[in-house]
């Protein structure tokens, strides 16, 4: 019995021992294989690890150190991870030399150590299924389905967050007065747009192909780094005007029939590049942008066909859209200045703000939301502390079909009723000035009050009173003025206030712009709107250079009948409306150095991009940032772009 039990149990023990032996052999084999693989990887590697780097050593600093101590040795990759750095060399000799030099190297109190390590492992990414393209409505107006009050609330909250970030960055840059800012009080309630749909007066669309391979003039919906250019149609976009959509549709139908392909940015082939539509209440300009075409005979044929598409020669057009100005622009590279040629219609289009007429050429900057621009410019004038005229009542604006818009200002119903009687009342045209006895009394009592800056209105005198040397003087600097829309609008505001007896001082406008063509437009706009010749000047040049000679460039109204033409502190206020990316340091430093300018209003359509400029205006005086610093007094958000996440900031800075 005992022998049977032993014989019966032996096979199980043998199996267990055999299994353990196999596991041990497999483990040793795997270990040997791993060691061999690591040894082989290390032998094939040309990568060095540097340990114990100083805490705040930057990439460029380490790059300079490598270049200094390894001047003849090239490397292909440098990477920093906290206190370690990894350098991949091109050959073994370079690796060995670097290991020897930097092992025990001392820098900023730290002793470095080096190690030969395997190359960085390559992680294979699983291919992802392509995501469906967003529609043009989703791309351009992501808030379109949100009630407007919720859109405003979202933008107000975003303004608070950006302002908190501004405060944090100011403190970290040594602007310790920012600690006293109460952001919720600093940021005012956002001003809404009077119109929320069909408001955009400028649209630029790309000529390419949609997902089905059909020609589509619309918005690019793919990433350019993927070397794909797929467009989506624009016809579901609620912020575009109906005339814009119809013009775009007519052009899209034409180029599909033309037999000429859209231009492909990566292959550098094709013809049609983009379509620019500047669609205003009375006028509409179309600019067709094309790639240079070698066949000039075909090019001339295309130009004639474009004229027939947009501005046909028949006396009564059967088109369901309107175009008053047609250009073609030839452009080889996106960075090149396009060569413009007028094909038909007027060379310019016109638009009105505050009943002021502005001439607009193909390259002239103009705000994309005309109606809300009046809200924006009013906020700028209020922030500058300029006198306020009595507001006029405007006709309701219809921006969809544009049938009743652009008819100027009208009286209230009560004033209409008075003007229709025959009891000696003044006619309607004179009533537009809205001069009342109450307003005159208000002016005599000097009720208008200004904050921080000495730009308060003087008490109203009789019209025939002789000019006194002690009258308050205001010089408005329109920095980077473009075609002069902001400065001219504010100058006409002061002119109206003067006519209504709310201001009796001296006001002058000095516009500064680097582009000479824009200065010509600004001067023409000022003359066309009957601004007094001695009250304004537009100067082409760099703002920082002009600031140093303001007494020379100031308008003549500051020099006539005055024993002291010198500009004093508090008499100068400025407005700066830079491009979306912000302004260069020289202009910012120039504003700081102009000590006489005690108030500056900075206008930004991208507050996050404007933070650096605002910080530089407010940072303590230093060798680079000369002049006294400003401080942020208030931030007024304005919803210039309903249905989108974008908005404007009107930032008041004082010192």
C-alpha positions in Angstrom: 0.0 0.0 0.0 2.8 2.4 0.9 4.7 1.7 -2.4 1.5 2.4 -4.4 1.0 5.7 -2.6 4.6 6.8 -3.4 4.3 5.6 -6.9 1.0 7.3 -7.3 2.2 10.7 -6.0 5.6 10.8 -7.9 4.2 11.9 -11.3 2.5 15.0 -9.8 5.7 16.1 -8.0 7.7 15.6 -11.1 5.2 17.7 -13.1 5.4 20.5 -10.6 9.2 20.5 -10.6 9.3 20.4 -14.3 6.9 23.4 -14.5 8.9 25.4 -12.1 12.1 24.6 -14.0 10.5 25.8 -17.3 9.3 29.0 -15.7 12.8 29.7 -14.3 14.4 29.0 -17.6 11.9 31.2 -19.4 12.5 34.0 -16.9 16.3 33.8 -17.3 15.9 33.6 -21.1 13.6 36.8 -21.1 16.0 38.5 -18.8 19.0 37.7 -21.0 17.0 38.8 -24.0 16.1 42.1 -22.4 19.7 42.7 -21.3 20.8 41.9 -24.9 18.2 44.2 -26.4 19.1 47.0 -24.0 22.8 46.5 -24.6 22.2 46.6 -28.3 20.0 49.7 -28.0 22.6 51.4 -25.9 25.3 50.5 -28.4 23.3 51.9 -31.2 22.2 55.0 -29.3 23.9 58.4 -29.7 21.9 60.0 -26.9 23.3 61.7 -23.7 21.4 62.5 -20.5 22.5 65.5 -18.5 21.4 65.4 -14.9 21.1 68.1 -12.1 20.4 71.1 -14.3 19.7 74.5 -12.5 16.0 75.0 -11.8 15.3 78.0 -14.2 17.7 77.2 -17.0 16.0 77.9 -20.3 16.2 76.0 -23.6 18.0 78.9 -25.4 20.5 79.2 -22.5 21.4 75.5 -22.7 21.6 75.7 -26.4 24.2 78.5 -26.2 26.2 76.5 -23.6 26.4 73.5 -25.9 27.4 75.7 -28.9 30.1 77.4 -26.8 31.7 74.2 -25.4 31.0 72.0 -28.4 31.6 74.4 -31.3 32.5 71.8 -33.9 30.1 69.1 -32.8 26.6 68.9 -34.3 23.5 67.4 -32.6 20.1 66.7 -34.0 17.8 67.0 -31.0 17.8 68.8 -27.6 15.1 68.2 -25.0 14.7 69.5 -21.4 12.6 67.7 -18.8 12.6 69.5 -15.4 16.2 69.1 -14.2 17.3 66.7 -16.9 18.3 67.3 -20.5 18.7 64.9 -23.4 20.9 65.5 -26.4 21.0 63.2 -29.5 24.3 63.5 -31.5 25.1 62.6 -35.1 28.1 60.3 -34.4 29.9 58.4 -31.7 32.8 60.9 -31.5 30.4 63.8 -30.7 28.7 61.7 -28.0 31.9 60.7 -26.3 33.3 64.3 -26.4 30.1 65.7 -24.8 30.0 63.0 -22.1 33.6 63.9 -21.1 33.1 67.7 -21.1 29.8 67.9 -19.3 30.4 65.3 -16.6 31.3 67.3 -13.6 30.6 70.6 -15.4 29.5 73.4 -13.0 26.8 76.0 -13.8 25.0 78.3 -11.5 26.1 76.4 -8.4 25.0 73.0 -9.8 27.4 70.2 -10.8 26.2 68.3 -13.8 26.5 64.6 -14.5 26.2 62.8 -17.8 25.1 59.3 -18.8 24.9 57.4 -22.1 21.2 56.4 -22.5 19.2 54.5 -25.1 17.3 56.5 -27.7 13.8 57.7 -26.9 11.2 55.0 -27.6 8.8 55.8 -30.4 5.1 55.5 -29.4 3.0 54.3 -32.2 -0.3 56.1 -32.3 -3.4 54.4 -33.3 -5.0 55.9 -36.4 -8.0 57.9 -35.5 -11.1 58.1 -37.6 -11.6 61.5 -39.2 -14.0 63.8 -37.3 -16.9 65.2 -39.3 -16.3 68.8 -40.5 -18.1 71.6 -38.7 -20.5 73.7 -40.6 -19.8 77.3 -41.4 -22.4 78.3 -38.8 -20.6 76.2 -36.1 -17.3 77.7 -37.1 -18.2 81.3 -37.2 -21.2 81.7 -35.0 -20.9 79.1 -32.2 -23.4 81.0 -30.0 -26.1 81.3 -32.6 -28.5 79.0 -30.8 -28.0 80.7 -27.5 -30.5 83.4 -26.3 -28.9 86.8 -26.6 -29.0 87.6 -22.9 -27.1 84.3 -22.2 -24.5 85.3 -24.9 -24.0 88.6 -23.1 -23.7 86.9 -19.7 -21.1 84.5 -21.1 -19.0 87.4 -22.6 -19.3 89.3 -19.3 -18.0 86.3 -17.4 -15.1 85.9 -19.9 -14.3 89.6 -19.5 -14.0 89.1 -15.7 -11.7 86.1 -16.2 -9.5 88.0 -18.6 -9.4 91.0 -16.2 -8.4 88.7 -13.3 -5.6 87.3 -15.5 -4.5 90.9 -16.3 -4.4 91.7 -12.6 -2.4 88.6 -11.8 0.1 89.4 -14.6 0.4 93.0 -13.5 1.3 92.0 -10.0 3.9 89.5 -11.2 5.4 92.3 -13.3 5.9 94.6 -10.3 2.7 96.6 -10.7 1.8 96.3 -7.1 -1.0 98.9 -7.3 -2.9 96.3 -9.2 -3.5 94.5 -5.9 -6.0 97.1 -5.0 -8.1 96.5 -8.1 -11.6 95.2 -7.6 -12.1 93.4 -10.9 -15.9 93.2 -10.5 -16.0 97.0 -10.2 -13.3 97.6 -12.8 -15.2 95.8 -15.6 -18.4 97.5 -16.5 -21.5 95.7 -17.8 -21.1 94.7 -21.4 -22.9 97.0 -23.9 -25.2 95.0 -26.2 -25.4 95.2 -29.9 -28.6 96.8 -31.3 -28.6 94.1 -34.0 -27.8 90.5 -33.6 -28.2 89.0 -37.1 -27.2 90.0 -40.7 -24.9 92.7 -39.3 -21.5 91.9 -40.8 -20.5 94.3 -43.6 -17.3 92.5 -44.6 -16.8 88.8 -45.6 -13.9 87.1 -47.2 -14.4 83.6 -48.5 -11.9 81.0 -49.8 -12.3 79.3 -53.2 -11.6 75.5 -52.8 -13.5 72.2 -52.8 -16.0 70.7 -50.3 -16.0 67.2 -48.9 -17.8 65.9 -52.1 -15.1 67.4 -54.4 -17.4 70.2 -55.7 -16.1 73.8 -56.0 -17.2 75.7 -52.9 -16.7 79.4 -52.0 -16.8 79.4 -48.2 -14.9 79.0 -45.0 -12.0 76.7 -44.5 -12.9 73.8 -42.2 -9.7 71.9 -42.1 -6.3 72.5 -40.5 -3.6 73.8 -42.8 -0.9 71.8 -41.1 -2.6 68.7 -42.4 -2.1 70.1 -45.9 -5.8 69.9 -46.6 -8.0 72.8 -47.8 -11.6 71.9 -47.6 -14.3 74.6 -47.5 -17.9 74.5 -46.2 -20.7 76.6 -47.6 -21.7 79.8 -45.9 -25.4 79.9 -46.5 -26.4 78.9 -43.0 -24.5 81.8 -41.4 -26.9 84.1 -39.6 -24.4 87.0 -39.2 -24.0 87.5 -42.9 -26.3 89.9 -44.9 -28.7 88.4 -47.4 -27.1 90.5 -50.2 -23.7 89.0 -49.3 -25.0 85.5 -49.6 -26.5 86.1 -53.0 -23.3 87.7 -54.3 -21.3 84.8 -53.1 -23.8 82.3 -54.7 -23.6 84.1 -58.0 -19.8 84.0 -58.0 -19.7 80.3 -56.9 -22.0 79.4 -59.8 -19.9 81.3 -62.2 -16.5 79.7 -61.3 -18.1 76.2 -61.5 -19.0 76.9 -65.1 -15.8 78.7 -65.9 -13.7 75.5 -66.2 -10.9 77.2 -64.2 -9.9 75.4 -61.0 -9.6 77.1 -57.6 -6.0 77.8 -56.5 -4.4 75.1 -54.3 -2.1 76.6 -51.7 0.2 73.6 -51.4 0.3 72.5 -55.1 0.6 76.1 -56.2 -1.8 75.5 -59.0 -5.1 76.9 -60.0 -6.7 80.3 -60.6 -9.4 81.4 -58.1 -8.1 82.4 -54.6 -10.8 84.2 -52.7 -13.8 86.6 -52.8 -14.0 89.7 -50.7 -17.4 91.3 -50.2 -17.8 94.7 -48.5 -21.6 95.0 -48.1 -22.9 98.3 -46.7 -26.4 99.7 -46.5 -26.2 101.6 -49.8 -23.1 100.3 -51.5 -21.5 96.9 -52.1 -17.9 96.3 -53.2 -16.7 93.0 -54.6 -13.0 92.1 -54.9 -12.1 88.8 -56.8 -8.7 87.6 -55.8 -6.9 85.4 -58.3 -3.5 83.7 -58.9 -1.4 85.2 -61.8 -2.5 83.6 -65.1 -0.1 83.2 -68.0 -2.8 83.3 -70.8 -3.5 87.0 -71.0 -6.2 86.5 -73.6 -8.1 84.2 -71.3 -7.6 86.5 -68.4 -9.2 89.4 -70.4 -12.1 87.1 -71.2 -12.6 86.3 -67.5 -12.6 90.0 -66.5 -15.4 90.7 -69.0 -17.4 87.7 -67.8 -17.0 88.9 -64.2 -18.5 92.3 -65.2 -21.5 90.5 -66.7 -22.0 88.4 -63.6 -21.9 91.3 -61.1 -22.6 94.5 -63.1 -24.4 93.6 -66.3 -24.6 96.2 -69.0 -28.4 96.1 -69.5 -30.3 99.2 -68.3 -32.4 97.3 -65.8 -30.6 94.5 -64.0 -32.5 91.2 -63.5 -30.1 90.2 -60.7 -31.5 89.7 -57.2 -28.4 91.3 -55.6 -26.6 94.6 -55.9 -22.9 95.5 -56.5 -21.7 99.0 -57.0 -18.0 98.5 -57.2 -16.1 95.6 -58.8 -12.3 94.9 -58.5 -10.0 92.1 -59.4 -6.8 91.5 -57.4 -3.9 89.5 -58.7 -1.7 87.9 -55.9 1.0 85.3 -56.2 1.8 84.7 -52.5 -0.4 85.3 -49.5 2.3 87.7 -48.1 2.5 89.8 -51.4 0.6 93.0 -51.8 -2.2 92.3 -54.3 -2.4 94.3 -57.6 -5.8 95.8 -57.8 -7.7 96.6 -61.0 -11.1 98.2 -61.1 -13.4 96.4 -63.5 -16.6 98.3 -63.2 -18.6 100.7 -61.0 -17.3 103.4 -58.6 -13.7 103.3 -57.2 -15.0 103.6 -53.7 -18.0 102.8 -51.5 -19.4 104.9 -48.7 -20.9 104.2 -45.3 -22.3 106.4 -42.5 -21.6 106.6 -38.8 -23.5 109.2 -36.7 -24.7 110.5 -40.1 -21.0 111.1 -41.0 -20.0 109.8 -44.5 -16.9 107.8 -44.8 -15.1 106.8 -48.1 -14.0 103.2 -48.1 -11.5 101.8 -50.6 -10.7 98.0 -51.0 -7.9 98.0 -48.4 -9.5 100.6 -46.0 -10.1 99.3 -42.5 -13.7 99.7 -41.3 -15.5 98.1 -38.4 -17.5 95.1 -39.4 -20.7 95.9 -37.5 -21.7 99.4 -38.6 -24.6 99.9 -36.2 -22.8 98.8 -33.1 -19.7 100.8 -34.1 -21.7 103.9 -33.0 -22.1 102.2 -29.6 -18.4 101.5 -29.5 -17.3 105.0 -30.5 -19.7 106.5 -28.0 -18.1 104.4 -25.2 -14.7 105.6 -26.4 -15.8 109.3 -26.2 -17.2 108.7 -22.8 -14.0 107.1 -21.6 -12.0 110.0 -22.9 -14.3 112.4 -21.0 -15.4 114.3 -24.1 -18.6 116.5 -23.9 -21.8 114.7 -24.7 -24.3 116.2 -27.2 -28.0 115.4 -27.0 -28.5 112.1 -28.9 -30.5 112.1 -32.1 -33.2 109.5 -32.8 -32.4 107.2 -35.6 -34.7 105.3 -37.9 -34.9 101.6 -37.3 -32.1 99.7 -39.0 -33.0 96.9 -41.4 -29.9 95.0 -42.2 -31.4 91.9 -43.8 -32.9 93.3 -47.0 -31.5 96.8 -46.5 -34.8 98.4 -47.8 -35.3 101.1 -45.2 -31.9 101.6 -43.6 -29.5 104.4 -44.0 -32.1 107.2 -44.1 -30.4 109.3 -41.4 -31.9 110.7 -38.3 -35.5 111.7 -37.6 -37.4 113.4 -34.8 -39.5 111.8 -32.2 -43.2 111.5 -32.7 -43.9 114.4 -30.4 -41.5 116.7 -32.2 -43.0 115.7 -35.5 -46.4 116.7 -34.3 -45.1 120.1 -33.2 -43.3 120.7 -36.5 -46.5 119.9 -38.5 -48.4 122.9 -37.0 -48.5 126.3 -38.6 -48.0 128.4 -35.4 -44.5 129.6 -36.2 -42.6 126.5 -35.2 -39.2 125.9 -36.8 -39.1 123.4 -39.7 -38.0 119.8 -39.2 -34.5 120.3 -40.6 -33.7 122.9 -38.0 -35.3 120.8 -35.2 -32.7 118.2 -35.8 -30.3 120.3 -33.8 -32.5 119.6 -30.7 -31.8 122.9 -29.0 -34.0 123.4 -26.0 -34.1 126.0 -23.2 -33.5 123.3 -20.6 -30.3 122.2 -22.4 -29.0 125.8 -22.4 -29.7 126.1 -18.7 -27.9 122.9 -18.1 -24.9 124.2 -20.0 -24.9 127.4 -18.0 -24.9 125.6 -14.7 -21.9 123.5 -15.8 -23.4 120.2 -14.7 -21.0 118.0 -16.7 -18.4 116.4 -14.4 -15.1 114.7 -15.5 -13.0 112.2 -13.7 -9.2 112.3 -12.9 -8.2 114.3 -16.1 -8.6 118.0 -16.6 -10.7 117.8 -19.8 -13.9 119.1 -18.2 -16.1 121.3 -20.4 -16.0 125.1 -19.7 -19.2 126.9 -18.6 -21.3 127.9 -21.6 -21.0 131.6 -22.5 -23.0 133.7 -24.9 -22.1 133.0 -28.6 -20.8 136.5 -29.1 -18.5 136.4 -26.1 -14.8 137.1 -27.0 -12.5 134.1 -26.7 -10.6 134.0 -23.4 -7.1 132.6 -23.0 -8.2 130.5 -20.0 -10.6 128.3 -22.0 -10.1 124.6 -21.7 -8.4 123.0 -24.6 -8.6 119.4 -25.6 -6.2 117.8 -28.2 -7.3 114.3 -29.2 -4.5 112.1 -30.5 -5.9 109.4 -32.8 -3.0 107.0 -32.8 -2.8 104.6 -35.7 -5.9 106.4 -37.0 -6.4 104.5 -40.3 -9.0 106.3 -42.4 -9.9 108.4 -39.3 -13.3 107.0 -38.4 -12.7 107.2 -34.6 -11.2 110.7 -34.5 -13.7 112.2 -37.0 -16.7 110.7 -35.1 -15.4 112.1 -31.8 -14.6 115.5 -33.4 -18.2 115.7 -34.8 -19.4 114.8 -31.3 -17.7 117.8 -29.8 -18.9 119.9 -32.7 -22.5 119.0 -31.9 -22.0 119.6 -28.2 -20.6 123.0 -29.0 -23.6 123.8 -31.2 -26.0 122.7 -28.4 -24.2 124.9 -25.9 -22.6 122.1 -23.9 -19.0 123.0 -24.7 -17.3 126.3 -25.4 -13.6 125.4 -25.4 -11.0 124.6 -28.0 -10.9 121.2 -29.5 -8.4 119.8 -32.0 -7.7 116.5 -33.6 -4.3 115.1 -34.6 -4.3 111.7 -36.4 -1.2 109.7 -36.8 -0.9 106.8 -39.3 2.0 104.9 -40.9 0.2 104.1 -44.2 0.1 107.2 -46.4 -2.9 106.0 -48.4 -5.0 105.9 -45.2 -3.9 109.4 -44.3 -5.2 110.6 -47.6 -8.6 108.9 -47.0 -8.7 110.4 -43.5 -8.1 114.0 -44.7 -10.7 113.6 -47.5 -13.3 112.2 -45.0 -12.6 115.2 -42.7 -13.1 117.7 -45.5 -16.2 115.9 -47.0 -17.8 116.1 -43.6 -17.0 119.9 -43.2 -14.7 119.6 -40.3 -13.1 123.1 -39.8 -9.7 123.1 -41.5 -7.9 124.7 -38.5 -9.1 122.0 -36.1 -7.5 118.8 -37.5 -4.3 117.5 -39.0 -3.4 114.0 -40.2 0.3 113.1 -40.3 1.9 110.1 -42.0 4.7 108.7 -39.9 5.7 106.9 -36.8 3.7 107.9 -33.7 6.7 107.8 -31.4 8.6 110.3 -33.6 5.6 112.7 -34.0 4.9 112.7 -30.2 8.2 114.5 -29.6 7.2 117.5 -31.7 3.5 117.9 -30.9 3.7 121.7 -30.6 4.8 121.8 -34.2 2.2 119.2 -35.5 -0.8 120.5 -33.4 -3.8 121.9 -35.4 -3.8 125.6 -36.0 -6.7 126.2 -33.6 -4.1 125.7 -30.8 -1.9 128.5 -32.2 -4.3 131.2 -33.4 -5.2 134.0 -31.0 -3.1 132.4 -28.2 -0.2 134.0 -26.4 1.0 130.5 -25.2 0.7 127.8 -27.9 2.5 125.3 -25.6 0.5 122.2 -24.9 0.0 121.6 -21.2 -0.5 118.5 -19.1 -4.1 117.4 -19.1 -4.9 119.0 -22.4 -4.0 115.9 -24.4 -6.0 112.7 -24.5 -5.3 109.7 -26.8 -7.1 106.8 -28.3 -5.2 103.7 -29.6 -7.0 101.1 -31.7 -4.3 98.7 -32.8 -4.6 95.5 -34.9 -5.8 92.3 -33.3 -2.3 91.2 -32.3 -1.5 94.5 -30.5 1.0 97.3 -30.9 4.8 97.2 -31.0 6.9 98.4 -28.0 8.0 101.6 -29.7 4.5 103.0 -29.8 3.8 101.9 -26.3 6.9 103.5 -25.0 6.1 106.7 -27.0 2.8 107.0 -25.3 4.5 106.7 -21.9 7.1 109.3 -22.7 4.4 111.8 -23.7 3.9 113.0 -20.2 1.3 115.6 -21.2 -1.1 112.9 -22.2 -2.8 112.1 -18.9 -5.5 109.8 -20.4 -5.3 107.1 -23.0 -8.1 104.8 -24.2 -6.9 101.5 -25.6 -9.4 99.7 -27.8 -9.0 95.9 -28.4 -11.0 93.3 -30.3 -8.9 90.6 -28.6 -8.4 91.4 -24.9 -6.1 88.4 -24.4 -3.7 89.7 -27.1 -3.8 93.2 -25.6 -2.6 92.2 -22.1 1.1 92.7 -22.9 0.4 96.2 -24.2 -1.6 97.1 -21.1 1.0 95.7 -18.8 3.8 97.6 -20.6 1.7 100.9 -20.3 1.3 100.3 -16.5 4.7 98.7 -15.5 7.0 100.8 -13.3 9.4 103.2 -15.0 12.7 101.6 -16.1 15.5 102.0 -18.5 13.5 100.5 -21.4 10.0 101.8 -20.3 10.6 105.5 -19.9 7.9 107.9 -18.8 5.3 107.7 -16.0 3.2 104.6 -15.9 -0.6 104.5 -16.5 -3.1 102.7 -14.4 -6.3 101.0 -15.5 -9.3 103.0 -14.5 -12.1 101.1 -16.2 -12.8 98.4 -18.7 -16.0 98.7 -20.9 -16.8 95.5 -22.9 -18.9 96.0 -26.1 -20.6 93.2 -28.0 -19.4 94.1 -31.5 -19.8 90.5 -32.7 -23.1 88.9 -31.7 -23.5 85.1 -32.1 -19.7 84.7 -31.7 -17.4 84.4 -28.7 -15.6 87.7 -29.6 -16.1 91.2 -28.1 -14.3 94.5 -27.8 -12.7 96.1 -24.8 -12.6 99.9 -24.3 -9.8 100.3 -21.6 -9.4 103.6 -19.9 -5.9 104.3 -18.6 -5.0 107.4 -16.5 -2.0 108.8 -14.7 
